[in-house]
Structure formats: structure tokens, C-alpha cells
């Protein structure tokens, strides 16, 4: 299977639904810094955050989504 086919398979998978929901939860949680510099008026910040990380995961299929999301939570957590 080529990389493009693997990417399309990932984007059509049921696993992506759970990943997208987790990313939306992180974006909605005030304890995480998910603000993007590149937002536009018609695209909300949470959408930019979610799309960016889904694109990264679909381009790098060798990473484990659970590990990636765990590390993302650690990187974006607001510490007081």
C-alpha cells in the first residue's frame, strides 16, 4: 500500500472520529493553550488546531495516536 493510500485509509477510519473528538476536547478546555497565530474570521481557532494535528498524524502514520495526543496534552498544558 502506498503512503497516499495509507493516508486516505487513516482519514476514513473510525479511529479518526475519536481522535478528532479528543482534539476538540483539548481545544475547548481552558487549561490548554491551543491558540493559533493563523486564524481567520471564518475559521474558528479550535478548527485550525484540530486540522493541523490531524494533518500531521495523517502525514506521519508511524506515530501512535495515543502517544501523540498524550504528548500534545503535556506540551499545551498551561502551568501556573
Buried (B, 14 or more C-beta within 10 A) or exposed (E): EEEEEEBEEBEEEEEBEEBBEBBBEBBEEEEBEBEBEEBEEEEEBBBBBBBBBBEEBBEEEEEEBEEBBEEBBEEBEEEE
